[in-house]
Each structure stands twice: as structure tokens, then as C-alpha cells.
Amino acid sequence: MMQSDCNPEAQAADLLRQKRPQEAVRVLDPYCGKNPGNARAWFLLGVAHHQSGQPEAALPALERAIGIEPRLVQARSAKGAVLCDLGRQQEALQVYRKALHLAPEDAQLLVNLGVVQEQLGDAPGALERYDQALKFQPDFAAALLNRGALLIRLARPEQALANNRRLAESHPAWDDAQYNLGEVLLALGRWDEALAAYERALAITPASAKTLFAKGLALAMLRRFDEAQHAFARAKSLDPATVAQCLRAAAALAGGKASDLTPQVIYLLKESQRMENCDWAGRDEYVADFETLIESALGRPDELTERALLFRSLALPVRDKARLALAGSISTQIANTVRAEHPIPFVHQCRGSGRLKIGYVSPDFRTHPTAFLTRSLYGLHDRTKFEVYGYSLHPGDGSELRRDIERGCDHFRELSTQSDREAAETIHTDGIDVLIDLAGYTTLSRTEIFAASPAPVQVGYLGFPHSMGAAFMQYYIADSVVAPAGAECLFTESLVYMPDSYFIFNDRQKIQTCPFSRAEAGLPETGFVFCCFNNHYKIEPAVFDIWMRLLKRVPGSILWLYQGGAAAAKNLCREAELRGVAPGRLVFAPHVPNEMHIARYRLADLFLDTFVCNAHTTAIEALWAGLPVLTCPGRAMPSRVAASLLSAAGLGEMIANSPHQYEEDAYRLATQKGELARVRDKLDGQRATAPLFDTGRHVRNLESAYEAMWHRHETGRPPAPFHVADLTRIEH
């Protein structure tokens, strides 16, 4: 007879090794009752309860073991793990520290302590513990595993790579070691090496769903899409739940929806993230791939329907036709899904007489550029003609901005807790005549609501500078600058041309009156300040080339940029150095409250716009602060917004007709103080009268547009393009 058959402690230990904890509990319960002074038996019982998913029962057993034998380090370590599972990390921390006094060189204890410190947000302390564990046990797998994952979270990928190589080399037969090496290689964009690491992991454990999925990610980034799809399918067949979790994680990292992540979408999203961080290597090839993949997906609406791709394409020189085709694929997929779930459409009754009901839908009724721009729009509507509804798709942030918007509406509905169908039914029940989408395909938008057509007239406006490509959207509000002659073919909606600019601004926007100095803003006391506070994803190599040449041509000048992310700033400094410009001549402005942000524009001398995707809100805020903006419009709407703003501000001379003229105009304004002063004086003199800053005038013209749309619908005529007459001018 084996010893474990007659020794309950040994028998229980064997059962625990075999992962049969409930049987171990049945062995140990009576044994501990008969041997209440046996510390090891109580320890094993605590472990058995813990492994059985009963931490509340495990804790008293472990405390009995420690009470009998205070120096039993294993029991203290196990108690710490149980407390962690119970969410009592601070107590676990104290338990592990006491255990460490008893065994200061115990590598496992050090790792456990590090894990708790991570959970409590003490990343430096956790890293120190892992380092200490490796000092005493250089190849300790748990320490290397946790240390590598923590270094990745701390954005120290090169150190994580060295760590994970060490782990893989010291434990070559451990699949998790190879997998973790693949993970850091994937994060570093070293796709071939990541794939090789995953292949090694699969050679050890062929049926690992998470490794197969990761292999698919590497294959997608290598543009081996069919192989990637095969890897995803194989992983899903093995473990659908794990793949669903992996998809959610990948979507969070790539900025897309898990349901839309095909290998092609993964490649496009991940590479666009790199471009957005101003890592421009292979940019032309990527743009060509973008267009090719869009064209190859036509007719297959489930293949390329990730709406984040359309937004990201706005900052890339993607052909207009390809971008519109992508919009069409996205909207078709949305419409088909909504139609399949709810095949019976809404019926719109004749409204009769009374005020026109208009509804504004947005996830951005909070501290957000759209809210700053439209802050006074809602309250300025003529209540004798219009009843105004606001529909929020995202919970409020408690700001005064949010409260102003709520007060400006006759009715304000919070739809963030409703499903898409419920939200559409709410809008339909309210009897909205003209429904305005202020978000398009931006983050947190819910186009599915519009796809249900809860209102008879649906309009795209302001928040998304592109056609939605959707049959369920009848109109798009633009102007003749952002949509010049011939641009109709770039929209599936009928264009409504506003007089002057389509852009709206809150002419009650405050600017901090308390002056502050250049030094307080981190700027040099002297020298010309070129400024561009656009998001970094809008910066492209061609315009950056011009900016660097300007810095070299204008001695003592600096380029003032928005701070954004650390990766983008690092890349921009590297790109400056490659062009022969000292990185110190790039100054990054931190985030500050909006009133202070607008005020600091006055410390700059000239705002330099980007090309493919212009400054939008940023440009109008600069102009409001009195800072001249220089732009060079392209063909597509995102590249023409600043030109629209400058035209409506009466500063047409600040619109260059070529990149060469843009550069020469910038140089002239930077070196001829009188020229720049003239532009500044003109801007200051016209701010009170320019159409761009006349919010009331803009609202009257918007109302005229809504009435014209509704009149066409009411008289049975289909949507058609039209120009809005400037009512304010007529009245004058």
C-alpha cells in the first residue's frame, strides 16, 4: 500500500497536485478535527478550500495553521493569495511583508508581494520586488513573466523584450515564455519575429486558442490575410470564449469594434495608429494598401465595415472615391443589421400645423469641441417656429457646458442607457421632423439610431467632415468652400450650402483675461513662434518638411505644438533631427482649461495649418483669439475647412493656392513684421462683424435650411441640393 493511502496529509497533497481539491477537503476535514494542533494539515486544508473556489472557508484554516506555527511561511503566502481573491489587498500586503521577514530571500514571496503592489497601483514598487526575486533566483519564471508584462504596461518595450528573451531562453519548453516573447515583439511591430515566437509556442502546445489568435494578429500585420483568417477560425473552433476575449482586447488596442475585426481591418487600424503617432515609415505603401483593400472589399459588405477606419482615413491622402466607397460599405452593413432586427419601418404621420420639431443627436454634449462650438446654438433658436430637442448618447460630465446645452433645449433626453432601437423609438415618439446627427462616424456615435429612420428628414452636420454614404441620411450641411463645384459626387446626401461658412462658433466664448508670459507657457522670451495645436494625427510628412525648412530659414524661431501623446512627441523630435533641426526648437503645450487654452494663442505669431486634414475647432479658436491662420486647401472636405473659416472671417489672403505659396507666405509673414501686423489688425477689426463669429446670424440661416428641407418633404419632393440665402443680409 502507498504511503499516501495511509497518511492523510500525503494523500491530500497528492490530490492537490492532481487538481482534485474537493476530494482533498473531504480527506482533510475529519483529519484536522482529530489533529487540531497539526499546522501542516490546516495549511493543506486552506489550500484545498482555496483551490475549490471557497476563499472564505480557506482563510480560517490558514489562520489556524499560522496560529499553531507562526513561522510557516507557506501558510502566510497562501493567506495573502486568499486575501487578494477576496479583494483585501492592503491586508494581503501586510501578510506578505511579515512572511518576507521570515524568509527574505524567498523568490515566490517577493513575486507575490509584487503582484499585490501592482494591484494597488505601485508599479515601481512591484518592479523592485520582481528584480529582488531575480537576484535570488535569476531564472525564476514567475518573476520574469510578471516583470515583462509590467514593463510593457509601463511603456518600456525594449526592456520588456530583453526580459522576455531571457524568459524564453531559460525556459525554452514553456509555451507561455514563447508566447510572452511574441507579445512584446508584436507590440514593437516586429511582426516576423513575433510570428516565429508564436510558432514555437504552438509547437509546444498546438491547441492553444490564445496563441493561435496571436499568430493571426502577426499574420495580419504581415498582410498574409488568408493565413490570418485561418488561424482565427482554428482558434475559435478550439475555444470561442477565449477568442471573444482576445477580440475585445485587440479592438481596445486598435480602436475598433470586436465584431468588425477582420485581418484586413486589424492591419489597417494598427498601422493607422502608428501613423497617428507620427511614425511615417512606409506611409505611401500603407495608403496604397488602404485603397486596394477598400476596392477589393466592394460587394462584400461584411469584410471592411469598421467605422473607425473612415475617420482615420480623413487624415490620410486616400482617394476620394475609395473613401466614399468605404462609407458606403459601413452604412450598408449598419442598415442591413438594423433592417434584419427590425424589418418593420417607422411610419411618419402628417404633422399638421405647429412648430417644427428639430432634434440634435450627439455623444458630445460634454467637455468636447462639438459642445464648445454649439454651446449657444440650441438656446438661440426661434421658439415661435421651432421646438428643440437634445438627445445625448453619452452621460453628462456635470460641467457648466453640459448644463448650458440642456438649458438651451426645450427637451433634453439622455439616451445613453437605451438600446439603439429604444432610442430610435424615443425620437419617433417625440415626433421629430428634422433630426440632426452631430457626430457621424466618430467615437461613441450610434449610427444605428439613424439607420432606423426615426425621423422623416435626417441631416449630417458639423461633427464629421465627410459623407456618411448612407441612404438613410437625406442632407449634409456644407458650404461652397468646403464643397466647391464638382464636390457633389463625393456625397450621397444632398448638399445644403450655407452662406459664408457651414461652421458654427459660440460668440460668447470667454478668453481668460489674466495675461501670462511666454516663460509661463514654456516659450522662449524672444523669437518668432509658429504654432499648430492640431492633434498629432493630422501632421503629415509634407507639411512637416515645410515647417522644418521655415525653422531653418527664420533664425530663433520655434514651433509650438500641442503636447498629445509621448510617442508622437518623441517621433516628431526624431523627425526634426533627421531634417537638421534641433528637437529643442519644438515646444509642446500641455492641456489646460479651454479659456486659458484660447488665451495662450495670443503668445504665438502665426498658426500653420496642416494639409490633408485641417484645423477645424482649433483654427476657429485661434482666429477668435486674434491669431492669424495660414492654410492650403486640398480637394476633400477635411482639407478645406480652414479655408472656409478664413473666407468667412474676411481673410482670404491667408489661403495659399499651393504648398510652395504656403511656405513662402509663412516666411514672408515671419520676416516682415508689418505684413503680419496688418493681418492681425484686420482680424481684430473684423471680429465683431465677420459672419464667422456671428452665431445668431448662423442660427437664423440654419433655421432657413431646416424649413427648406421640411418644405420639400412636406410637398412630396425628394431631397435635392440647395443654397441657403443669407437671411441676415436680406433683413439688412
Summary of the structure (lengths in Angstrom):
residues: 732
radius of gyration: 31.3
end to end distance: 108.4
largest distance: 108.4
contacts: 2494
relative contact order: 0.05
helix: 58%
strand: 8%
